[in-house]
Amino acid sequence: MIKVRLDEILEQKGRSAYWLSQETGINQGVLWKIRHGKTGAISFDILDRLTDALECEPGDILVKVRASKAQISRKTVRAPAKRRRLKGK
């Protein structure tokens, strides 16, 4: 699992998410999704703007967190969707 450490870095630097939005030109809604892990992807352009504003490296913002066996076993597996039959077949 990949963890986004934006809030931790902002706190260390004494900055706010609002400041980061103003500094990078990234919409606050987009930043909120990134900060809370609610996005599926982060473009290189956005990552570049974040690292420039925060004076850090991509590896400071994005870190790999190893899931424990207990966490893995708790994940639910979705059943495949039922297929609808076409009329006449």
PyMOL Python script that loads the backbone (N, CA, C, O; Angstrom):
from pymol import cmd

cmd.read_pdbstr("""\
ATOM      1  N   MET A   1       0.845  -1.163   0.000  1.00  0.00           N
ATOM      2  CA  MET A   1       0.000   0.000   0.000  1.00  0.00           C
ATOM      3  C   MET A   1       0.904   1.243   0.000  1.00  0.00           C
ATOM      4  O   MET A   1       1.948   1.262   0.652  1.00  0.00           O
ATOM      5  N   ILE A   2       0.489   2.269  -0.734  1.00  0.00           N
ATOM      6  CA  ILE A   2       1.223   3.522  -0.803  1.00  0.00           C
ATOM      7  C   ILE A   2       0.552   4.535   0.131  1.00  0.00           C
ATOM      8  O   ILE A   2      -0.662   4.730   0.075  1.00  0.00           O
ATOM      9  N   LYS A   3       1.337   5.164   0.972  1.00  0.00           N
ATOM     10  CA  LYS A   3       0.824   6.175   1.889  1.00  0.00           C
ATOM     11  C   LYS A   3       1.302   7.548   1.425  1.00  0.00           C
ATOM     12  O   LYS A   3       2.454   7.714   1.025  1.00  0.00           O
ATOM     13  N   VAL A   4       0.408   8.522   1.482  1.00  0.00           N
ATOM     14  CA  VAL A   4       0.747   9.901   1.127  1.00  0.00           C
ATOM     15  C   VAL A   4       1.014  10.664   2.418  1.00  0.00           C
ATOM     16  O   VAL A   4       0.162  10.701   3.306  1.00  0.00           O
ATOM     17  N   ARG A   5       2.192  11.271   2.525  1.00  0.00           N
ATOM     18  CA  ARG A   5       2.611  11.939   3.750  1.00  0.00           C
ATOM     19  C   ARG A   5       2.518  13.467   3.674  1.00  0.00           C
ATOM     20  O   ARG A   5       3.250  14.162   4.379  1.00  0.00           O
ATOM     21  N   LEU A   6       1.637  13.992   2.839  1.00  0.00           N
ATOM     22  CA  LEU A   6       1.551  15.444   2.664  1.00  0.00           C
ATOM     23  C   LEU A   6       1.269  16.174   3.972  1.00  0.00           C
ATOM     24  O   LEU A   6       1.922  17.172   4.277  1.00  0.00           O
ATOM     25  N   ASP A   7       0.301  15.684   4.748  1.00  0.00           N
ATOM     26  CA  ASP A   7      -0.045  16.359   6.003  1.00  0.00           C
ATOM     27  C   ASP A   7       1.132  16.396   6.972  1.00  0.00           C
ATOM     28  O   ASP A   7       1.348  17.400   7.651  1.00  0.00           O
ATOM     29  N   GLU A   8       1.887  15.314   7.037  1.00  0.00           N
ATOM     30  CA  GLU A   8       3.054  15.262   7.920  1.00  0.00           C
ATOM     31  C   GLU A   8       4.112  16.271   7.478  1.00  0.00           C
ATOM     32  O   GLU A   8       4.701  16.964   8.308  1.00  0.00           O
ATOM     33  N   ILE A   9       4.348  16.350   6.190  1.00  0.00           N
ATOM     34  CA  ILE A   9       5.355  17.284   5.672  1.00  0.00           C
ATOM     35  C   ILE A   9       4.905  18.726   5.886  1.00  0.00           C
ATOM     36  O   ILE A   9       5.700  19.574   6.289  1.00  0.00           O
ATOM     37  N   LEU A  10       3.638  19.001   5.619  1.00  0.00           N
ATOM     38  CA  LEU A  10       3.113  20.352   5.837  1.00  0.00           C
ATOM     39  C   LEU A  10       3.272  20.759   7.300  1.00  0.00           C
ATOM     40  O   LEU A  10       3.661  21.890   7.591  1.00  0.00           O
ATOM     41  N   GLU A  11       2.974  19.842   8.218  1.00  0.00           N
ATOM     42  CA  GLU A  11       3.102  20.142   9.642  1.00  0.00           C
ATOM     43  C   GLU A  11       4.558  20.417  10.013  1.00  0.00           C
ATOM     44  O   GLU A  11       4.844  21.356  10.756  1.00  0.00           O
ATOM     45  N   GLN A  12       5.470  19.607   9.503  1.00  0.00           N
ATOM     46  CA  GLN A  12       6.901  19.794   9.779  1.00  0.00           C
ATOM     47  C   GLN A  12       7.389  21.159   9.301  1.00  0.00           C
ATOM     48  O   GLN A  12       8.242  21.781   9.934  1.00  0.00           O
ATOM     49  N   LYS A  13       6.840  21.614   8.184  1.00  0.00           N
ATOM     50  CA  LYS A  13       7.278  22.878   7.597  1.00  0.00           C
ATOM     51  C   LYS A  13       6.450  24.069   8.083  1.00  0.00           C
ATOM     52  O   LYS A  13       6.710  25.210   7.699  1.00  0.00           O
ATOM     53  N   GLY A  14       5.455  23.799   8.927  1.00  0.00           N
ATOM     54  CA  GLY A  14       4.621  24.874   9.450  1.00  0.00           C
ATOM     55  C   GLY A  14       3.745  25.522   8.388  1.00  0.00           C
ATOM     56  O   GLY A  14       3.482  26.723   8.438  1.00  0.00           O
ATOM     57  N   ARG A  15       3.299  24.730   7.439  1.00  0.00           N
ATOM     58  CA  ARG A  15       2.472  25.221   6.332  1.00  0.00           C
ATOM     59  C   ARG A  15       1.104  24.560   6.355  1.00  0.00           C
ATOM     60  O   ARG A  15       0.913  23.529   7.000  1.00  0.00           O
ATOM     61  N   SER A  16       0.154  25.161   5.647  1.00  0.00           N
ATOM     62  CA  SER A  16      -1.206  24.624   5.586  1.00  0.00           C
ATOM     63  C   SER A  16      -1.498  24.084   4.186  1.00  0.00           C
ATOM     64  O   SER A  16      -0.770  24.354   3.231  1.00  0.00           O
ATOM     65  N   ALA A  17      -2.575  23.322   4.094  1.00  0.00           N
ATOM     66  CA  ALA A  17      -3.014  22.813   2.799  1.00  0.00           C
ATOM     67  C   ALA A  17      -3.432  23.979   1.903  1.00  0.00           C
ATOM     68  O   ALA A  17      -3.238  23.937   0.688  1.00  0.00           O
ATOM     69  N   TYR A  18      -4.005  25.014   2.509  1.00  0.00           N
ATOM     70  CA  TYR A  18      -4.390  26.204   1.742  1.00  0.00           C
ATOM     71  C   TYR A  18      -3.140  26.840   1.118  1.00  0.00           C
ATOM     72  O   TYR A  18      -3.150  27.197  -0.060  1.00  0.00           O
ATOM     73  N   TRP A  19      -2.083  26.979   1.894  1.00  0.00           N
ATOM     74  CA  TRP A  19      -0.822  27.531   1.383  1.00  0.00           C
ATOM     75  C   TRP A  19      -0.328  26.688   0.207  1.00  0.00           C
ATOM     76  O   TRP A  19       0.087  27.224  -0.821  1.00  0.00           O
ATOM     77  N   LEU A  20      -0.378  25.358   0.371  1.00  0.00           N
ATOM     78  CA  LEU A  20       0.108  24.463  -0.678  1.00  0.00           C
ATOM     79  C   LEU A  20      -0.709  24.629  -1.959  1.00  0.00           C
ATOM     80  O   LEU A  20      -0.161  24.616  -3.061  1.00  0.00           O
ATOM     81  N   SER A  21      -2.012  24.783  -1.804  1.00  0.00           N
ATOM     82  CA  SER A  21      -2.874  24.999  -2.961  1.00  0.00           C
ATOM     83  C   SER A  21      -2.510  26.292  -3.677  1.00  0.00           C
ATOM     84  O   SER A  21      -2.418  26.321  -4.904  1.00  0.00           O
ATOM     85  N   GLN A  22      -2.304  27.356  -2.914  1.00  0.00           N
ATOM     86  CA  GLN A  22      -1.943  28.647  -3.498  1.00  0.00           C
ATOM     87  C   GLN A  22      -0.553  28.602  -4.143  1.00  0.00           C
ATOM     88  O   GLN A  22      -0.335  29.183  -5.206  1.00  0.00           O
ATOM     89  N   GLU A  23       0.363  27.920  -3.502  1.00  0.00           N
ATOM     90  CA  GLU A  23       1.752  27.850  -3.980  1.00  0.00           C
ATOM     91  C   GLU A  23       1.881  27.026  -5.263  1.00  0.00           C
ATOM     92  O   GLU A  23       2.694  27.346  -6.129  1.00  0.00           O
ATOM     93  N   THR A  24       1.077  25.963  -5.384  1.00  0.00           N
ATOM     94  CA  THR A  24       1.205  25.042  -6.514  1.00  0.00           C
ATOM     95  C   THR A  24       0.179  25.276  -7.612  1.00  0.00           C
ATOM     96  O   THR A  24       0.373  24.844  -8.748  1.00  0.00           O
ATOM     97  N   GLY A  25      -0.908  25.957  -7.279  1.00  0.00           N
ATOM     98  CA  GLY A  25      -1.988  26.121  -8.239  1.00  0.00           C
ATOM     99  C   GLY A  25      -2.860  24.882  -8.363  1.00  0.00           C
ATOM    100  O   GLY A  25      -3.653  24.762  -9.297  1.00  0.00           O
ATOM    101  N   ILE A  26      -2.708  23.955  -7.411  1.00  0.00           N
ATOM    102  CA  ILE A  26      -3.507  22.733  -7.414  1.00  0.00           C
ATOM    103  C   ILE A  26      -4.789  23.009  -6.628  1.00  0.00           C
ATOM    104  O   ILE A  26      -4.748  23.516  -5.507  1.00  0.00           O
ATOM    105  N   ASN A  27      -5.920  22.671  -7.232  1.00  0.00           N
ATOM    106  CA  ASN A  27      -7.223  22.871  -6.619  1.00  0.00           C
ATOM    107  C   ASN A  27      -7.270  22.222  -5.235  1.00  0.00           C
ATOM    108  O   ASN A  27      -6.737  21.129  -5.040  1.00  0.00           O
ATOM    109  N   GLN A  28      -7.914  22.902  -4.267  1.00  0.00           N
ATOM    110  CA  GLN A  28      -7.991  22.372  -2.903  1.00  0.00           C
ATOM    111  C   GLN A  28      -8.701  21.022  -2.839  1.00  0.00           C
ATOM    112  O   GLN A  28      -8.340  20.170  -2.028  1.00  0.00           O
ATOM    113  N   GLY A  29      -9.709  20.824  -3.689  1.00  0.00           N
ATOM    114  CA  GLY A  29     -10.408  19.540  -3.727  1.00  0.00           C
ATOM    115  C   GLY A  29      -9.497  18.407  -4.170  1.00  0.00           C
ATOM    116  O   GLY A  29      -9.548  17.303  -3.627  1.00  0.00           O
ATOM    117  N   VAL A  30      -8.667  18.690  -5.156  1.00  0.00           N
ATOM    118  CA  VAL A  30      -7.704  17.691  -5.641  1.00  0.00           C
ATOM    119  C   VAL A  30      -6.694  17.380  -4.535  1.00  0.00           C
ATOM    120  O   VAL A  30      -6.364  16.218  -4.295  1.00  0.00           O
ATOM    121  N   LEU A  31      -6.207  18.424  -3.867  1.00  0.00           N
ATOM    122  CA  LEU A  31      -5.261  18.204  -2.769  1.00  0.00           C
ATOM    123  C   LEU A  31      -5.890  17.396  -1.641  1.00  0.00           C
ATOM    124  O   LEU A  31      -5.240  16.529  -1.059  1.00  0.00           O
ATOM    125  N   TRP A  32      -7.160  17.680  -1.330  1.00  0.00           N
ATOM    126  CA  TRP A  32      -7.842  16.939  -0.274  1.00  0.00           C
ATOM    127  C   TRP A  32      -7.871  15.455  -0.619  1.00  0.00           C
ATOM    128  O   TRP A  32      -7.593  14.611   0.234  1.00  0.00           O
ATOM    129  N   LYS A  33      -8.206  15.134  -1.868  1.00  0.00           N
ATOM    130  CA  LYS A  33      -8.256  13.729  -2.295  1.00  0.00           C
ATOM    131  C   LYS A  33      -6.890  13.067  -2.183  1.00  0.00           C
ATOM    132  O   LYS A  33      -6.785  11.919  -1.750  1.00  0.00           O
ATOM    133  N   ILE A  34      -5.851  13.785  -2.570  1.00  0.00           N
ATOM    134  CA  ILE A  34      -4.497  13.236  -2.477  1.00  0.00           C
ATOM    135  C   ILE A  34      -4.122  13.026  -1.011  1.00  0.00           C
ATOM    136  O   ILE A  34      -3.635  11.961  -0.633  1.00  0.00           O
ATOM    137  N   ARG A  35      -4.353  14.051  -0.190  1.00  0.00           N
ATOM    138  CA  ARG A  35      -3.985  13.990   1.234  1.00  0.00           C
ATOM    139  C   ARG A  35      -4.698  12.874   1.978  1.00  0.00           C
ATOM    140  O   ARG A  35      -4.143  12.312   2.922  1.00  0.00           O
ATOM    141  N   HIS A  36      -5.913  12.545   1.575  1.00  0.00           N
ATOM    142  CA  HIS A  36      -6.704  11.538   2.277  1.00  0.00           C
ATOM    143  C   HIS A  36      -6.743  10.184   1.558  1.00  0.00           C
ATOM    144  O   HIS A  36      -7.533   9.310   1.914  1.00  0.00           O
ATOM    145  N   GLY A  37      -5.896  10.021   0.557  1.00  0.00           N
ATOM    146  CA  GLY A  37      -5.801   8.739  -0.139  1.00  0.00           C
ATOM    147  C   GLY A  37      -7.050   8.368  -0.906  1.00  0.00           C
ATOM    148  O   GLY A  37      -7.364   7.186  -1.043  1.00  0.00           O
ATOM    149  N   LYS A  38      -7.770   9.357  -1.410  1.00  0.00           N
ATOM    150  CA  LYS A  38      -9.018   9.116  -2.123  1.00  0.00           C
ATOM    151  C   LYS A  38      -8.857   9.246  -3.630  1.00  0.00           C
ATOM    152  O   LYS A  38      -9.848   9.390  -4.347  1.00  0.00           O
ATOM    153  N   THR A  39      -7.644   9.198  -4.111  1.00  0.00           N
ATOM    154  CA  THR A  39      -7.386   9.291  -5.540  1.00  0.00           C
ATOM    155  C   THR A  39      -6.673   8.027  -6.000  1.00  0.00           C
ATOM    156  O   THR A  39      -5.921   7.415  -5.241  1.00  0.00           O
ATOM    157  N   GLY A  40      -6.911   7.651  -7.226  1.00  0.00           N
ATOM    158  CA  GLY A  40      -6.291   6.452  -7.757  1.00  0.00           C
ATOM    159  C   GLY A  40      -4.931   6.701  -8.383  1.00  0.00           C
ATOM    160  O   GLY A  40      -4.153   5.768  -8.584  1.00  0.00           O
ATOM    161  N   ALA A  41      -4.642   7.965  -8.691  1.00  0.00           N
ATOM    162  CA  ALA A  41      -3.390   8.287  -9.366  1.00  0.00           C
ATOM    163  C   ALA A  41      -2.995   9.729  -9.084  1.00  0.00           C
ATOM    164  O   ALA A  41      -3.836  10.580  -8.796  1.00  0.00           O
ATOM    165  N   ILE A  42      -1.695   9.979  -9.173  1.00  0.00           N
ATOM    166  CA  ILE A  42      -1.165  11.333  -9.065  1.00  0.00           C
ATOM    167  C   ILE A  42      -0.279  11.542 -10.281  1.00  0.00           C
ATOM    168  O   ILE A  42       0.650  10.769 -10.514  1.00  0.00           O
ATOM    169  N   SER A  43      -0.559  12.582 -11.057  1.00  0.00           N
ATOM    170  CA  SER A  43       0.235  12.821 -12.268  1.00  0.00           C
ATOM    171  C   SER A  43       1.640  13.299 -11.894  1.00  0.00           C
ATOM    172  O   SER A  43       1.858  13.838 -10.809  1.00  0.00           O
ATOM    173  N   PHE A  44       2.575  13.093 -12.801  1.00  0.00           N
ATOM    174  CA  PHE A  44       3.943  13.557 -12.577  1.00  0.00           C
ATOM    175  C   PHE A  44       3.980  15.079 -12.454  1.00  0.00           C
ATOM    176  O   PHE A  44       4.787  15.621 -11.699  1.00  0.00           O
ATOM    177  N   ASP A  45       3.118  15.761 -13.186  1.00  0.00           N
ATOM    178  CA  ASP A  45       3.063  17.223 -13.110  1.00  0.00           C
ATOM    179  C   ASP A  45       2.691  17.676 -11.696  1.00  0.00           C
ATOM    180  O   ASP A  45       3.330  18.568 -11.138  1.00  0.00           O
ATOM    181  N   ILE A  46       1.666  17.065 -11.126  1.00  0.00           N
ATOM    182  CA  ILE A  46       1.254  17.431  -9.766  1.00  0.00           C
ATOM    183  C   ILE A  46       2.338  17.055  -8.767  1.00  0.00           C
ATOM    184  O   ILE A  46       2.648  17.844  -7.874  1.00  0.00           O
ATOM    185  N   LEU A  47       2.913  15.883  -8.896  1.00  0.00           N
ATOM    186  CA  LEU A  47       3.984  15.460  -7.994  1.00  0.00           C
ATOM    187  C   LEU A  47       5.171  16.415  -8.093  1.00  0.00           C
ATOM    188  O   LEU A  47       5.789  16.737  -7.079  1.00  0.00           O
ATOM    189  N   ASP A  48       5.491  16.865  -9.293  1.00  0.00           N
ATOM    190  CA  ASP A  48       6.586  17.808  -9.494  1.00  0.00           C
ATOM    191  C   ASP A  48       6.291  19.141  -8.793  1.00  0.00           C
ATOM    192  O   ASP A  48       7.167  19.704  -8.136  1.00  0.00           O
ATOM    193  N   ARG A  49       5.066  19.639  -8.932  1.00  0.00           N
ATOM    194  CA  ARG A  49       4.695  20.898  -8.273  1.00  0.00           C
ATOM    195  C   ARG A  49       4.738  20.770  -6.755  1.00  0.00           C
ATOM    196  O   ARG A  49       5.168  21.691  -6.062  1.00  0.00           O
ATOM    197  N   LEU A  50       4.288  19.617  -6.237  1.00  0.00           N
ATOM    198  CA  LEU A  50       4.316  19.405  -4.791  1.00  0.00           C
ATOM    199  C   LEU A  50       5.740  19.370  -4.256  1.00  0.00           C
ATOM    200  O   LEU A  50       6.042  19.987  -3.235  1.00  0.00           O
ATOM    201  N   THR A  51       6.617  18.643  -4.955  1.00  0.00           N
ATOM    202  CA  THR A  51       8.005  18.547  -4.481  1.00  0.00           C
ATOM    203  C   THR A  51       8.725  19.885  -4.580  1.00  0.00           C
ATOM    204  O   THR A  51       9.555  20.203  -3.728  1.00  0.00           O
ATOM    205  N   ASP A  52       8.420  20.675  -5.608  1.00  0.00           N
ATOM    206  CA  ASP A  52       9.034  22.009  -5.715  1.00  0.00           C
ATOM    207  C   ASP A  52       8.588  22.904  -4.560  1.00  0.00           C
ATOM    208  O   ASP A  52       9.415  23.560  -3.927  1.00  0.00           O
ATOM    209  N   ALA A  53       7.291  22.930  -4.288  1.00  0.00           N
ATOM    210  CA  ALA A  53       6.760  23.806  -3.235  1.00  0.00           C
ATOM    211  C   ALA A  53       7.250  23.383  -1.858  1.00  0.00           C
ATOM    212  O   ALA A  53       7.545  24.232  -1.016  1.00  0.00           O
ATOM    213  N   LEU A  54       7.339  22.082  -1.624  1.00  0.00           N
ATOM    214  CA  LEU A  54       7.721  21.579  -0.306  1.00  0.00           C
ATOM    215  C   LEU A  54       9.223  21.341  -0.171  1.00  0.00           C
ATOM    216  O   LEU A  54       9.708  20.958   0.893  1.00  0.00           O
ATOM    217  N   GLU A  55       9.951  21.575  -1.264  1.00  0.00           N
ATOM    218  CA  GLU A  55      11.410  21.373  -1.284  1.00  0.00           C
ATOM    219  C   GLU A  55      11.775  19.992  -0.750  1.00  0.00           C
ATOM    220  O   GLU A  55      12.541  19.845   0.203  1.00  0.00           O
ATOM    221  N   CYS A  56      11.192  18.980  -1.408  1.00  0.00           N
ATOM    222  CA  CYS A  56      11.454  17.605  -0.997  1.00  0.00           C
ATOM    223  C   CYS A  56      11.505  16.712  -2.234  1.00  0.00           C
ATOM    224  O   CYS A  56      11.388  17.185  -3.364  1.00  0.00           O
ATOM    225  N   GLU A  57      11.676  15.443  -2.005  1.00  0.00           N
ATOM    226  CA  GLU A  57      11.737  14.454  -3.072  1.00  0.00           C
ATOM    227  C   GLU A  57      10.420  13.674  -3.120  1.00  0.00           C
ATOM    228  O   GLU A  57       9.705  13.621  -2.119  1.00  0.00           O
ATOM    229  N   PRO A  58      10.086  13.064  -4.271  1.00  0.00           N
ATOM    230  CA  PRO A  58       8.852  12.272  -4.361  1.00  0.00           C
ATOM    231  C   PRO A  58       8.763  11.184  -3.280  1.00  0.00           C
ATOM    232  O   PRO A  58       7.679  10.895  -2.773  1.00  0.00           O
ATOM    233  N   GLY A  59       9.892  10.593  -2.939  1.00  0.00           N
ATOM    234  CA  GLY A  59       9.932   9.555  -1.916  1.00  0.00           C
ATOM    235  C   GLY A  59       9.631  10.065  -0.512  1.00  0.00           C
ATOM    236  O   GLY A  59       9.337   9.280   0.388  1.00  0.00           O
ATOM    237  N   ASP A  60       9.704  11.383  -0.327  1.00  0.00           N
ATOM    238  CA  ASP A  60       9.315  11.957   0.962  1.00  0.00           C
ATOM    239  C   ASP A  60       7.797  12.037   1.070  1.00  0.00           C
ATOM    240  O   ASP A  60       7.246  11.940   2.167  1.00  0.00           O
ATOM    241  N   ILE A  61       7.122  12.211  -0.054  1.00  0.00           N
ATOM    242  CA  ILE A  61       5.664  12.352  -0.081  1.00  0.00           C
ATOM    243  C   ILE A  61       4.979  10.993  -0.164  1.00  0.00           C
ATOM    244  O   ILE A  61       3.993  10.745   0.531  1.00  0.00           O
ATOM    245  N   LEU A  62       5.497  10.122  -1.008  1.00  0.00           N
ATOM    246  CA  LEU A  62       4.894   8.804  -1.221  1.00  0.00           C
ATOM    247  C   LEU A  62       5.779   7.732  -0.614  1.00  0.00           C
ATOM    248  O   LEU A  62       6.946   7.607  -0.986  1.00  0.00           O
ATOM    249  N   VAL A  63       5.242   6.962   0.312  1.00  0.00           N
ATOM    250  CA  VAL A  63       6.013   5.892   0.945  1.00  0.00           C
ATOM    251  C   VAL A  63       5.263   4.580   0.854  1.00  0.00           C
ATOM    252  O   VAL A  63       4.035   4.545   0.929  1.00  0.00           O
ATOM    253  N   LYS A  64       6.003   3.515   0.695  1.00  0.00           N
ATOM    254  CA  LYS A  64       5.421   2.167   0.630  1.00  0.00           C
ATOM    255  C   LYS A  64       5.254   1.651   2.054  1.00  0.00           C
ATOM    256  O   LYS A  64       6.202   1.639   2.838  1.00  0.00           O
ATOM    257  N   VAL A  65       4.027   1.223   2.379  1.00  0.00           N
ATOM    258  CA  VAL A  65       3.734   0.662   3.690  1.00  0.00           C
ATOM    259  C   VAL A  65       3.390  -0.803   3.489  1.00  0.00           C
ATOM    260  O   VAL A  65       2.481  -1.134   2.728  1.00  0.00           O
ATOM    261  N   ARG A  66       4.097  -1.657   4.155  1.00  0.00           N
ATOM    262  CA  ARG A  66       3.846  -3.096   4.028  1.00  0.00           C
ATOM    263  C   ARG A  66       2.615  -3.459   4.848  1.00  0.00           C
ATOM    264  O   ARG A  66       2.511  -3.101   6.021  1.00  0.00           O
ATOM    265  N   ALA A  67       1.697  -4.165   4.226  1.00  0.00           N
ATOM    266  CA  ALA A  67       0.494  -4.620   4.919  1.00  0.00           C
ATOM    267  C   ALA A  67       0.818  -5.874   5.711  1.00  0.00           C
ATOM    268  O   ALA A  67       1.547  -6.745   5.238  1.00  0.00           O
ATOM    269  N   SER A  68       0.272  -5.964   6.923  1.00  0.00           N
ATOM    270  CA  SER A  68       0.474  -7.168   7.722  1.00  0.00           C
ATOM    271  C   SER A  68      -0.427  -8.277   7.195  1.00  0.00           C
ATOM    272  O   SER A  68      -1.371  -8.010   6.451  1.00  0.00           O
ATOM    273  N   LYS A  69      -0.145  -9.514   7.574  1.00  0.00           N
ATOM    274  CA  LYS A  69      -0.965 -10.638   7.130  1.00  0.00           C
ATOM    275  C   LYS A  69      -2.404 -10.475   7.616  1.00  0.00           C
ATOM    276  O   LYS A  69      -3.339 -10.870   6.920  1.00  0.00           O
ATOM    277  N   ALA A  70      -2.586  -9.901   8.794  1.00  0.00           N
ATOM    278  CA  ALA A  70      -3.942  -9.693   9.330  1.00  0.00           C
ATOM    279  C   ALA A  70      -4.716  -8.721   8.450  1.00  0.00           C
ATOM    280  O   ALA A  70      -5.901  -8.928   8.189  1.00  0.00           O
ATOM    281  N   GLN A  71      -4.047  -7.652   7.986  1.00  0.00           N
ATOM    282  CA  GLN A  71      -4.714  -6.684   7.127  1.00  0.00           C
ATOM    283  C   GLN A  71      -5.088  -7.310   5.790  1.00  0.00           C
ATOM    284  O   GLN A  71      -6.165  -7.043   5.256  1.00  0.00           O
ATOM    285  N   ILE A  72      -4.212  -8.130   5.256  1.00  0.00           N
ATOM    286  CA  ILE A  72      -4.464  -8.770   3.970  1.00  0.00           C
ATOM    287  C   ILE A  72      -5.649  -9.735   4.082  1.00  0.00           C
ATOM    288  O   ILE A  72      -6.494  -9.780   3.188  1.00  0.00           O
ATOM    289  N   SER A  73      -5.715 -10.506   5.174  1.00  0.00           N
ATOM    290  CA  SER A  73      -6.790 -11.486   5.310  1.00  0.00           C
ATOM    291  C   SER A  73      -8.143 -10.821   5.536  1.00  0.00           C
ATOM    292  O   SER A  73      -9.175 -11.439   5.273  1.00  0.00           O
ATOM    293  N   ARG A  74      -8.167  -9.574   6.018  1.00  0.00           N
ATOM    294  CA  ARG A  74      -9.428  -8.870   6.251  1.00  0.00           C
ATOM    295  C   ARG A  74     -10.011  -8.261   4.985  1.00  0.00           C
ATOM    296  O   ARG A  74     -11.185  -7.891   4.966  1.00  0.00           O
ATOM    297  N   LYS A  75      -9.230  -8.154   3.948  1.00  0.00           N
ATOM    298  CA  LYS A  75      -9.731  -7.574   2.708  1.00  0.00           C
ATOM    299  C   LYS A  75     -10.813  -8.485   2.133  1.00  0.00           C
ATOM    300  O   LYS A  75     -10.680  -9.709   2.116  1.00  0.00           O
ATOM    301  N   THR A  76     -11.863  -7.868   1.673  1.00  0.00           N
ATOM    302  CA  THR A  76     -12.940  -8.658   1.089  1.00  0.00           C
ATOM    303  C   THR A  76     -12.706  -8.819  -0.402  1.00  0.00           C
ATOM    304  O   THR A  76     -12.175  -7.937  -1.077  1.00  0.00           O
ATOM    305  N   VAL A  77     -13.113  -9.953  -0.879  1.00  0.00           N
ATOM    306  CA  VAL A  77     -12.994 -10.240  -2.304  1.00  0.00           C
ATOM    307  C   VAL A  77     -14.393 -10.151  -2.882  1.00  0.00           C
ATOM    308  O   VAL A  77     -15.317 -10.801  -2.394  1.00  0.00           O
ATOM    309  N   ARG A  78     -14.546  -9.353  -3.911  1.00  0.00           N
ATOM    310  CA  ARG A  78     -15.850  -9.201  -4.550  1.00  0.00           C
ATOM    311  C   ARG A  78     -16.164 -10.416  -5.407  1.00  0.00           C
ATOM    312  O   ARG A  78     -15.311 -10.943  -6.121  1.00  0.00           O
ATOM    313  N   ALA A  79     -17.408 -10.838  -5.313  1.00  0.00           N
ATOM    314  CA  ALA A  79     -17.865 -11.926  -6.174  1.00  0.00           C
ATOM    315  C   ALA A  79     -18.048 -11.369  -7.581  1.00  0.00           C
ATOM    316  O   ALA A  79     -18.428 -10.209  -7.738  1.00  0.00           O
ATOM    317  N   PRO A  80     -17.787 -12.162  -8.585  1.00  0.00           N
ATOM    318  CA  PRO A  80     -17.975 -11.670  -9.951  1.00  0.00           C
ATOM    319  C   PRO A  80     -19.438 -11.308 -10.186  1.00  0.00           C
ATOM    320  O   PRO A  80     -20.342 -11.947  -9.648  1.00  0.00           O
ATOM    321  N   ALA A  81     -19.653 -10.297 -10.980  1.00  0.00           N
ATOM    322  CA  ALA A  81     -21.014  -9.851 -11.284  1.00  0.00           C
ATOM    323  C   ALA A  81     -21.733 -10.929 -12.091  1.00  0.00           C
ATOM    324  O   ALA A  81     -21.138 -11.599 -12.935  1.00  0.00           O
ATOM    325  N   LYS A  82     -23.025 -11.077 -11.811  1.00  0.00           N
ATOM    326  CA  LYS A  82     -23.816 -12.049 -12.566  1.00  0.00           C
ATOM    327  C   LYS A  82     -24.046 -11.520 -13.968  1.00  0.00           C
ATOM    328  O   LYS A  82     -24.299 -10.332 -14.170  1.00  0.00           O
ATOM    329  N   ARG A  83     -23.955 -12.421 -14.929  1.00  0.00           N
ATOM    330  CA  ARG A  83     -24.182 -12.023 -16.308  1.00  0.00           C
ATOM    331  C   ARG A  83     -25.660 -12.123 -16.640  1.00  0.00           C
ATOM    332  O   ARG A  83     -26.331 -13.081 -16.253  1.00  0.00           O
ATOM    333  N   ARG A  84     -26.152 -11.147 -17.344  1.00  0.00           N
ATOM    334  CA  ARG A  84     -27.543 -11.212 -17.780  1.00  0.00           C
ATOM    335  C   ARG A  84     -27.629 -11.994 -19.073  1.00  0.00           C
ATOM    336  O   ARG A  84     -26.776 -11.873 -19.952  1.00  0.00           O
ATOM    337  N   ARG A  85     -28.664 -12.789 -19.174  1.00  0.00           N
ATOM    338  CA  ARG A  85     -28.866 -13.539 -20.409  1.00  0.00           C
ATOM    339  C   ARG A  85     -29.544 -12.638 -21.434  1.00  0.00           C
ATOM    340  O   ARG A  85     -30.452 -11.874 -21.110  1.00  0.00           O
ATOM    341  N   LEU A  86     -29.096 -12.743 -22.639  1.00  0.00           N
ATOM    342  CA  LEU A  86     -29.720 -12.011 -23.726  1.00  0.00           C
ATOM    343  C   LEU A  86     -31.000 -12.730 -24.146  1.00  0.00           C
ATOM    344  O   LEU A  86     -31.043 -13.960 -24.175  1.00  0.00           O
ATOM    345  N   LYS A  87     -32.015 -11.983 -24.462  1.00  0.00           N
ATOM    346  CA  LYS A  87     -33.273 -12.579 -24.907  1.00  0.00           C
ATOM    347  C   LYS A  87     -33.053 -13.359 -26.188  1.00  0.00           C
ATOM    348  O   LYS A  87     -32.334 -12.924 -27.087  1.00  0.00           O
ATOM    349  N   GLY A  88     -33.685 -14.516 -26.253  1.00  0.00           N
ATOM    350  CA  GLY A  88     -33.593 -15.323 -27.457  1.00  0.00           C
ATOM    351  C   GLY A  88     -32.408 -16.257 -27.473  1.00  0.00           C
ATOM    352  O   GLY A  88     -32.187 -16.941 -28.472  1.00  0.00           O
ATOM    353  N   LYS A  89     -31.650 -16.312 -26.419  1.00  0.00           N
ATOM    354  CA  LYS A  89     -30.474 -17.213 -26.406  1.00  0.00           C
ATOM    355  C   LYS A  89     -30.559 -18.149 -25.237  1.00  0.00           C
ATOM    356  O   LYS A  89     -29.672 -18.982 -25.047  1.00  0.00           O
TER     357      LYS A  89
END
""", "prot")
cmd.dss("prot")
cmd.show_as("cartoon", "prot")
cmd.util.cbc("prot")
cmd.orient("prot")
